[in-house]
Amino acid sequence: MGIAVLSGVIASLDSKVDPQYPPAAKWESHTPGTVTPVIPQTDESQPSRFIACVSREESAKRLRGIFFNLGGLGPSVDVLVAENVKAVQQSDVILLCCKPQLAQTILSEPGLKEALDGKLLISILAGVTIIQLTAMVNPGTKVIRAMPNTPCKIREGMTVVSTIPQSPSMDLDCKIILNIFSSIGRCRFLDEKHFDACTALSGSGPAFACIFLEAMADGGVMMGLPRAEALELAAQTLQGAARMTLQAGTHPAQLKDAVTSE
Ligand SMILES: NC(=O)C1=CN([C@@H]2O[C@H](COP(=O)(O)OP(=O)(O)OC[C@H]3O[C@@H](n4cnc5c(N)ncnc54)[C@H](OP(=O)(O)O)[C@@H]3O)[C@@H](O)[C@H]2O)C=CC1
């Protein structure tokens, strides 16, 4: 999931500075009700350097290949193996993307608490609460939770971010978070009490949608359509229906009625 987020952020930054990567037409900014902001390119909160941490050399090799193939800023991502403290020392914002059960082990590495002091720690871990995370770091570390989903990779993600606690750097933290997550899709702030529901709905939602998508395509194949076209028809139909709701503000029930008229 960390790769999806980072790939999306890099694609977004590349689209701003390099004509080879033209900005995707972001229909979402025209959607009624969206809070996704337009942020000036010169904003100091814009990420400029990236370090990815892994524990195994084979993962590092895979990540370097992925980032190299992204082009643009991709090859500039530093991939470090078992050097979390060094990476955190060199960073202002840390995205924690390990499996939930590894948080304690990683955050208790010698020197990591000190390296995190005063910095923004954004955890995407499902089910690990802010209270639990706060207990694993020094009091000066600002802990935020985010729940993204895999379409972040193509900048069509949905990320929910926990409400930012009051602090002198609150406005900058908010800008940083929006810079990251609104560049890779939609971003909403919600109270942490909603996180389990968000994990089920949007965090895991792409898997549910794909079960339905595959079933629609299979239905098309059963009716005699070639597999590739059946999949394209099903995917574009789901995308179109979803966008009718987001862009045009049409209620799903209205959409359903509109295709079941006599
Ligand atoms: N999958 C999804 O759709 C979503 C997942 N999430 C959350 O994202 C998190 C990650 O999930 P997922 O991407 O599937 O997990 P992965 O196992 O694919 O990725 C975890 C990454 O953490 C690295 N890692 C593990 N241990 C260490 C360590 N000690 N030091 C540095 N890096 C380490 C791994 O590197 P290595 O392989 O080298 O150990 C790997 O790159 C989970 O907490 C999950 O709840 C949130 C939203 C959606």
The ligand as an ORCA input file, in Angstrom:
! r2SCAN-3c Opt
* xyz 0 1
  N      -3.822     -3.315      1.219
  C      -4.723     -2.358      1.289
  O      -5.597     -2.200      0.425
  C      -4.656     -1.391      2.435
  C      -3.739     -1.577      3.453
  N      -3.652     -0.702      4.491
  C      -2.654     -0.903      5.533
  O      -1.390     -0.828      4.906
  C      -0.444     -1.555      5.687
  C       0.476     -2.322      4.776
  O      -0.262     -3.293      4.089
  P       0.345     -3.941      2.765
  O       0.838     -2.862      1.858
  O      -0.664     -4.883      2.277
  O       1.609     -4.712      3.385
  P       2.944     -5.201      2.660
  O       3.441     -6.362      3.447
  O       2.741     -5.354      1.194
  O       3.954     -3.986      2.852
  C       4.560     -3.760      4.086
  C       5.910     -3.127      3.832
  O       6.539     -2.895      5.098
  C       7.909     -3.242      4.983
  N       8.457     -3.630      6.283
  C       8.124     -4.682      7.053
  N       8.887     -4.716      8.161
  C       9.716     -3.654      8.075
  C      10.735     -3.146      8.908
  N      11.069     -3.728     10.066
  N      11.402     -2.048      8.507
  C      11.082     -1.429      7.350
  N      10.131     -1.863      6.517
  C       9.458     -2.962      6.875
  C       7.897     -4.440      4.055
  O       9.175     -4.614      3.504
  P       9.798     -6.116      3.508
  O       8.954     -6.876      2.549
  O      11.190     -5.914      3.050
  O       9.696     -6.639      4.913
  C       6.853     -4.001      3.019
  O       7.453     -3.243      2.014
  C      -1.229     -2.422      6.642
  O      -1.067     -1.925      7.947
  C      -2.666     -2.281      6.195
  O      -3.558     -2.284      7.282
  C      -4.423      0.422      4.532
  C      -5.340      0.664      3.536
  C      -5.582     -0.249      2.441
*
